[in-house]
Amino acid sequence: MSPALVDTVVARLQAMVDFMQTQAAAGNTAYAGHLAAGHHVQCLSDATYVIEQRAVFDQHLQQ
């Protein structure tokens, strides 16, 4: 597996947050509810964790 997987995971988590925000701004009440419930915060926290642990992930992906 490629260490680029870490970059992909982070990008996909950010894309999910961007999508939720776009949908909520367009009036989608389901996504507005997800944002109100803080679901995007978990995605951003996950992305931060992956970035912080990048060296560990990269090491194991290169085995």
Biopython code that builds the backbone (N, CA, C, O; Angstrom):
import numpy as np
from Bio.PDB.StructureBuilder import StructureBuilder

atoms = [
    (1, "MET", "N", (0.836, -1.187, 0.000)),
    (1, "MET", "CA", (0.000, 0.000, 0.000)),
    (1, "MET", "C", (0.878, 1.246, 0.000)),
    (1, "MET", "O", (2.004, 1.238, 0.495)),
    (2, "SER", "N", (0.357, 2.261, -0.540)),
    (2, "SER", "CA", (1.100, 3.504, -0.678)),
    (2, "SER", "C", (0.832, 4.443, 0.496)),
    (2, "SER", "O", (-0.296, 4.528, 0.980)),
    (3, "PRO", "N", (1.862, 5.144, 0.950)),
    (3, "PRO", "CA", (1.649, 6.170, 1.977)),
    (3, "PRO", "C", (0.704, 7.267, 1.505)),
    (3, "PRO", "O", (0.189, 8.032, 2.321)),
    (4, "ALA", "N", (0.469, 7.352, 0.199)),
    (4, "ALA", "CA", (-0.489, 8.331, -0.316)),
    (4, "ALA", "C", (-1.891, 8.072, 0.221)),
    (4, "ALA", "O", (-2.766, 8.934, 0.143)),
    (5, "LEU", "N", (-2.093, 6.878, 0.767)),
    (5, "LEU", "CA", (-3.395, 6.558, 1.354)),
    (5, "LEU", "C", (-3.741, 7.537, 2.469)),
    (5, "LEU", "O", (-4.901, 7.924, 2.613)),
    (6, "VAL", "N", (-2.761, 7.937, 3.248)),
    (6, "VAL", "CA", (-3.001, 8.893, 4.338)),
    (6, "VAL", "C", (-3.533, 10.211, 3.769)),
    (6, "VAL", "O", (-4.489, 10.778, 4.299)),
    (7, "ASP", "N", (-2.923, 10.690, 2.706)),
    (7, "ASP", "CA", (-3.384, 11.929, 2.070)),
    (7, "ASP", "C", (-4.809, 11.768, 1.549)),
    (7, "ASP", "O", (-5.619, 12.691, 1.643)),
    (8, "THR", "N", (-5.105, 10.610, 1.009)),
    (8, "THR", "CA", (-6.438, 10.346, 0.473)),
    (8, "THR", "C", (-7.476, 10.332, 1.574)),
    (8, "THR", "O", (-8.563, 10.886, 1.410)),
    (9, "VAL", "N", (-7.157, 9.706, 2.694)),
    (9, "VAL", "CA", (-8.092, 9.658, 3.820)),
    (9, "VAL", "C", (-8.401, 11.073, 4.307)),
    (9, "VAL", "O", (-9.564, 11.416, 4.520)),
    (10, "VAL", "N", (-7.385, 11.878, 4.482)),
    (10, "VAL", "CA", (-7.568, 13.254, 4.952)),
    (10, "VAL", "C", (-8.403, 14.051, 3.943)),
    (10, "VAL", "O", (-9.315, 14.784, 4.325)),
    (11, "ALA", "N", (-8.088, 13.905, 2.675)),
    (11, "ALA", "CA", (-8.830, 14.635, 1.639)),
    (11, "ALA", "C", (-10.294, 14.203, 1.597)),
    (11, "ALA", "O", (-11.180, 15.041, 1.424)),
    (12, "ARG", "N", (-10.555, 12.919, 1.751)),
    (12, "ARG", "CA", (-11.932, 12.423, 1.706)),
    (12, "ARG", "C", (-12.728, 12.893, 2.923)),
    (12, "ARG", "O", (-13.910, 13.214, 2.801)),
    (13, "LEU", "N", (-12.098, 12.937, 4.082)),
    (13, "LEU", "CA", (-12.787, 13.447, 5.270)),
    (13, "LEU", "C", (-13.141, 14.918, 5.078)),
    (13, "LEU", "O", (-14.248, 15.338, 5.416)),
    (14, "GLN", "N", (-12.212, 15.702, 4.541)),
    (14, "GLN", "CA", (-12.494, 17.120, 4.286)),
    (14, "GLN", "C", (-13.574, 17.271, 3.231)),
    (14, "GLN", "O", (-14.433, 18.146, 3.342)),
    (15, "ALA", "N", (-13.540, 16.426, 2.208)),
    (15, "ALA", "CA", (-14.564, 16.483, 1.159)),
    (15, "ALA", "C", (-15.948, 16.169, 1.732)),
    (15, "ALA", "O", (-16.946, 16.757, 1.314)),
    (16, "MET", "N", (-16.002, 15.249, 2.681)),
    (16, "MET", "CA", (-17.285, 14.926, 3.295)),
    (16, "MET", "C", (-17.833, 16.125, 4.072)),
    (16, "MET", "O", (-19.028, 16.415, 4.013)),
    (17, "VAL", "N", (-16.965, 16.810, 4.792)),
    (17, "VAL", "CA", (-17.378, 18.010, 5.530)),
    (17, "VAL", "C", (-17.823, 19.100, 4.554)),
    (17, "VAL", "O", (-18.852, 19.742, 4.762)),
    (18, "ASP", "N", (-17.053, 19.303, 3.501)),
    (18, "ASP", "CA", (-17.417, 20.307, 2.492)),
    (18, "ASP", "C", (-18.785, 19.997, 1.889)),
    (18, "ASP", "O", (-19.604, 20.896, 1.694)),
    (19, "PHE", "N", (-19.026, 18.720, 1.594)),
    (19, "PHE", "CA", (-20.301, 18.303, 1.017)),
    (19, "PHE", "C", (-21.450, 18.564, 1.991)),
    (19, "PHE", "O", (-22.499, 19.075, 1.598)),
    (20, "MET", "N", (-21.249, 18.215, 3.256)),
    (20, "MET", "CA", (-22.298, 18.459, 4.254)),
    (20, "MET", "C", (-22.620, 19.950, 4.330)),
    (20, "MET", "O", (-23.788, 20.335, 4.386)),
    (21, "GLN", "N", (-21.585, 20.785, 4.333)),
    (21, "GLN", "CA", (-21.796, 22.229, 4.427)),
    (21, "GLN", "C", (-22.496, 22.772, 3.181)),
    (21, "GLN", "O", (-23.372, 23.630, 3.282)),
    (22, "THR", "N", (-22.115, 22.276, 2.022)),
    (22, "THR", "CA", (-22.748, 22.711, 0.770)),
    (22, "THR", "C", (-24.219, 22.319, 0.750)),
    (22, "THR", "O", (-25.077, 23.124, 0.387)),
    (23, "GLN", "N", (-24.503, 21.096, 1.135)),
    (23, "GLN", "CA", (-25.880, 20.621, 1.148)),
    (23, "GLN", "C", (-26.727, 21.397, 2.161)),
    (23, "GLN", "O", (-27.869, 21.756, 1.875)),
    (24, "ALA", "N", (-26.170, 21.651, 3.328)),
    (24, "ALA", "CA", (-26.897, 22.412, 4.346)),
    (24, "ALA", "C", (-27.175, 23.834, 3.858)),
    (24, "ALA", "O", (-28.269, 24.362, 4.059)),
    (25, "ALA", "N", (-26.186, 24.446, 3.220)),
    (25, "ALA", "CA", (-26.356, 25.806, 2.697)),
    (25, "ALA", "C", (-27.405, 25.861, 1.587)),
    (25, "ALA", "O", (-28.039, 26.893, 1.366)),
    (26, "ALA", "N", (-27.575, 24.738, 0.897)),
    (26, "ALA", "CA", (-28.564, 24.665, -0.184)),
    (26, "ALA", "C", (-29.961, 24.361, 0.340)),
    (26, "ALA", "O", (-30.909, 24.243, -0.436)),
    (27, "GLY", "N", (-30.087, 24.232, 1.664)),
    (27, "GLY", "CA", (-31.402, 24.009, 2.259)),
    (27, "GLY", "C", (-31.730, 22.575, 2.589)),
    (27, "GLY", "O", (-32.862, 22.279, 2.974)),
    (28, "ASN", "N", (-30.782, 21.680, 2.453)),
    (28, "ASN", "CA", (-31.022, 20.282, 2.787)),
    (28, "ASN", "C", (-31.058, 20.159, 4.311)),
    (28, "ASN", "O", (-30.033, 20.282, 4.981)),
    (29, "THR", "N", (-32.249, 19.916, 4.841)),
    (29, "THR", "CA", (-32.420, 19.900, 6.299)),
    (29, "THR", "C", (-31.725, 18.722, 6.961)),
    (29, "THR", "O", (-31.309, 18.816, 8.116)),
    (30, "ALA", "N", (-31.596, 17.619, 6.244)),
    (30, "ALA", "CA", (-30.892, 16.467, 6.827)),
    (30, "ALA", "C", (-29.431, 16.826, 7.107)),
    (30, "ALA", "O", (-28.911, 16.537, 8.185)),
    (31, "TYR", "N", (-28.781, 17.451, 6.140)),
    (31, "TYR", "CA", (-27.384, 17.835, 6.335)),
    (31, "TYR", "C", (-27.247, 18.980, 7.326)),
    (31, "TYR", "O", (-26.264, 19.049, 8.063)),
    (32, "ALA", "N", (-28.216, 19.870, 7.347)),
    (32, "ALA", "CA", (-28.201, 20.926, 8.358)),
    (32, "ALA", "C", (-28.268, 20.306, 9.751)),
    (32, "ALA", "O", (-27.613, 20.769, 10.684)),
    (33, "GLY", "N", (-29.068, 19.257, 9.873)),
    (33, "GLY", "CA", (-29.163, 18.542, 11.146)),
    (33, "GLY", "C", (-27.859, 17.865, 11.525)),
    (33, "GLY", "O", (-27.468, 17.861, 12.692)),
    (34, "HIS", "N", (-27.185, 17.289, 10.527)),
    (34, "HIS", "CA", (-25.887, 16.655, 10.795)),
    (34, "HIS", "C", (-24.888, 17.682, 11.317)),
    (34, "HIS", "O", (-24.140, 17.413, 12.258)),
    (35, "LEU", "N", (-24.884, 18.867, 10.694)),
    (35, "LEU", "CA", (-23.976, 19.917, 11.152)),
    (35, "LEU", "C", (-24.358, 20.402, 12.544)),
    (35, "LEU", "O", (-23.495, 20.615, 13.395)),
    (36, "ALA", "N", (-25.654, 20.575, 12.769)),
    (36, "ALA", "CA", (-26.116, 21.031, 14.083)),
    (36, "ALA", "C", (-25.753, 20.034, 15.174)),
    (36, "ALA", "O", (-25.506, 20.414, 16.318)),
    (37, "ALA", "N", (-25.723, 18.753, 14.808)),
    (37, "ALA", "CA", (-25.372, 17.703, 15.772)),
    (37, "ALA", "C", (-23.855, 17.565, 15.929)),
    (37, "ALA", "O", (-23.385, 16.805, 16.775)),
    (38, "GLY", "N", (-23.094, 18.296, 15.115)),
    (38, "GLY", "CA", (-21.641, 18.280, 15.243)),
    (38, "GLY", "C", (-20.944, 17.140, 14.531)),
    (38, "GLY", "O", (-19.782, 16.857, 14.823)),
    (39, "HIS", "N", (-21.617, 16.480, 13.609)),
    (39, "HIS", "CA", (-20.999, 15.355, 12.914)),
    (39, "HIS", "C", (-19.743, 15.761, 12.149)),
    (39, "HIS", "O", (-18.804, 14.976, 12.019)),
    (40, "HIS", "N", (-19.736, 16.976, 11.653)),
    (40, "HIS", "CA", (-18.563, 17.444, 10.921)),
    (40, "HIS", "C", (-17.343, 17.585, 11.825)),
    (40, "HIS", "O", (-16.208, 17.436, 11.373)),
    (41, "VAL", "N", (-17.582, 17.871, 13.098)),
    (41, "VAL", "CA", (-16.470, 18.017, 14.045)),
    (41, "VAL", "C", (-15.729, 16.691, 14.188)),
    (41, "VAL", "O", (-14.502, 16.670, 14.279)),
    (42, "GLN", "N", (-16.471, 15.585, 14.208)),
    (42, "GLN", "CA", (-15.837, 14.273, 14.306)),
    (42, "GLN", "C", (-14.987, 13.989, 13.069)),
    (42, "GLN", "O", (-13.884, 13.454, 13.181)),
    (43, "CYS", "N", (-15.495, 14.344, 11.904)),
    (43, "CYS", "CA", (-14.716, 14.133, 10.666)),
    (43, "CYS", "C", (-13.422, 14.948, 10.701)),
    (43, "CYS", "O", (-12.357, 14.445, 10.345)),
    (44, "LEU", "N", (-13.518, 16.189, 11.127)),
    (44, "LEU", "CA", (-12.332, 17.037, 11.195)),
    (44, "LEU", "C", (-11.361, 16.541, 12.259)),
    (44, "LEU", "O", (-10.146, 16.608, 12.072)),
    (45, "SER", "N", (-11.888, 16.045, 13.369)),
    (45, "SER", "CA", (-11.040, 15.463, 14.415)),
    (45, "SER", "C", (-10.328, 14.220, 13.904)),
    (45, "SER", "O", (-9.153, 14.003, 14.196)),
    (46, "ASP", "N", (-11.046, 13.408, 13.140)),
    (46, "ASP", "CA", (-10.433, 12.214, 12.556)),
    (46, "ASP", "C", (-9.308, 12.600, 11.603)),
    (46, "ASP", "O", (-8.251, 11.970, 11.605)),
    (47, "ALA", "N", (-9.526, 13.625, 10.793)),
    (47, "ALA", "CA", (-8.496, 14.081, 9.857)),
    (47, "ALA", "C", (-7.269, 14.581, 10.621)),
    (47, "ALA", "O", (-6.137, 14.292, 10.235)),
    (48, "THR", "N", (-7.488, 15.315, 11.681)),
    (48, "THR", "CA", (-6.380, 15.808, 12.499)),
    (48, "THR", "C", (-5.596, 14.649, 13.100)),
    (48, "THR", "O", (-4.366, 14.663, 13.112)),
    (49, "TYR", "N", (-6.312, 13.652, 13.595)),
    (49, "TYR", "CA", (-5.654, 12.472, 14.175)),
    (49, "TYR", "C", (-4.794, 11.760, 13.123)),
    (49, "TYR", "O", (-3.649, 11.399, 13.395)),
    (50, "VAL", "N", (-5.344, 11.563, 11.938)),
    (50, "VAL", "CA", (-4.599, 10.875, 10.881)),
    (50, "VAL", "C", (-3.339, 11.655, 10.535)),
    (50, "VAL", "O", (-2.277, 11.064, 10.341)),
    (51, "ILE", "N", (-3.447, 12.971, 10.459)),
    (51, "ILE", "CA", (-2.275, 13.802, 10.166)),
    (51, "ILE", "C", (-1.248, 13.683, 11.290)),
    (51, "ILE", "O", (-0.055, 13.528, 11.031)),
    (52, "GLU", "N", (-1.711, 13.754, 12.531)),
    (52, "GLU", "CA", (-0.802, 13.672, 13.674)),
    (52, "GLU", "C", (-0.108, 12.311, 13.759)),
    (52, "GLU", "O", (1.032, 12.227, 14.216)),
    (53, "GLN", "N", (-0.774, 11.267, 13.330)),
    (53, "GLN", "CA", (-0.235, 9.907, 13.398)),
    (53, "GLN", "C", (0.341, 9.436, 12.062)),
    (53, "GLN", "O", (0.588, 8.246, 11.868)),
    (54, "ARG", "N", (0.548, 10.367, 11.162)),
    (54, "ARG", "CA", (1.001, 10.029, 9.818)),
    (54, "ARG", "C", (2.213, 9.112, 9.812)),
    (54, "ARG", "O", (2.245, 8.140, 9.057)),
    (55, "ALA", "N", (3.198, 9.400, 10.629)),
    (55, "ALA", "CA", (4.421, 8.581, 10.641)),
    (55, "ALA", "C", (4.099, 7.126, 10.979)),
    (55, "ALA", "O", (4.668, 6.211, 10.385)),
    (56, "VAL", "N", (3.207, 6.916, 11.911)),
    (56, "VAL", "CA", (2.815, 5.553, 12.293)),
    (56, "VAL", "C", (2.100, 4.868, 11.132)),
    (56, "VAL", "O", (2.417, 3.728, 10.790)),
    (57, "PHE", "N", (1.137, 5.561, 10.526)),
    (57, "PHE", "CA", (0.419, 4.979, 9.389)),
    (57, "PHE", "C", (1.379, 4.685, 8.244)),
    (57, "PHE", "O", (1.340, 3.599, 7.665)),
    (58, "ASP", "N", (2.240, 5.644, 7.912)),
    (58, "ASP", "CA", (3.177, 5.444, 6.814)),
    (58, "ASP", "C", (4.084, 4.234, 7.070)),
    (58, "ASP", "O", (4.343, 3.438, 6.169)),
    (59, "GLN", "N", (4.555, 4.113, 8.301)),
    (59, "GLN", "CA", (5.438, 2.986, 8.645)),
    (59, "GLN", "C", (4.721, 1.651, 8.404)),
    (59, "GLN", "O", (5.295, 0.733, 7.819)),
    (60, "HIS", "N", (3.492, 1.552, 8.846)),
    (60, "HIS", "CA", (2.774, 0.297, 8.703)),
    (60, "HIS", "C", (2.315, 0.052, 7.264)),
    (60, "HIS", "O", (2.191, -1.097, 6.841)),
    (61, "LEU", "N", (2.068, 1.106, 6.525)),
    (61, "LEU", "CA", (1.666, 0.942, 5.125)),
    (61, "LEU", "C", (2.837, 0.492, 4.252)),
    (61, "LEU", "O", (2.632, -0.100, 3.192)),
    (62, "GLN", "N", (4.034, 0.765, 4.687)),
    (62, "GLN", "CA", (5.212, 0.401, 3.895)),
    (62, "GLN", "C", (5.693, -1.024, 4.177)),
    (62, "GLN", "O", (6.608, -1.504, 3.507)),
    (63, "GLN", "N", (5.104, -1.697, 5.141)),
    (63, "GLN", "CA", (5.524, -3.068, 5.471)),
    (63, "GLN", "C", (5.026, -4.053, 4.453)),
    (63, "GLN", "O", (5.286, -5.250, 4.574)),
]
sb = StructureBuilder()
sb.init_structure("model")
sb.init_model(0)
sb.init_chain("A")
sb.init_seg("    ")
for serial, (resi, resn, name, xyz) in enumerate(atoms, 1):
    if name == "N":
        sb.init_residue(resn, " ", resi, " ")
    sb.init_atom(name, np.array(xyz, "f"), 0.0, 1.0, " ", f" {name:<3s}", serial, name[0])
structure = sb.get_structure()
